[in-house]
Amino acid sequence: MTNQQLHQRRSQVIAQGMGALYPLYVEKAENAYVWDIEGNKYIDFAAG
């Protein structure tokens, strides 16, 4: 499943009052890095 597919599903089952800034779903994290379910690697500036 891709980030976009999960984001679409989320919008169908989660109340619209709950915000989501980015259609990004993290699969794993290590130190300052996170990987999404598509294998893309990001530097985590949000969670500290």
Stockholm file with secondary structure:
# STOCKHOLM 1.0

chainA/1-48         MTNQQLHQRRSQVIAQGMGALYPLYVEKAENAYVWDIEGNKYIDFAAG
#=GR chainA/1-48 SS CCHHHHHHHHHHHSCTTSCCSSCCCEEEEETTEEEETTSCEEECCSCC
#=GC SS_cons        CCHHHHHHHHHHHSCTTSCCSSCCCEEEEETTEEEETTSCEEECCSCC
//
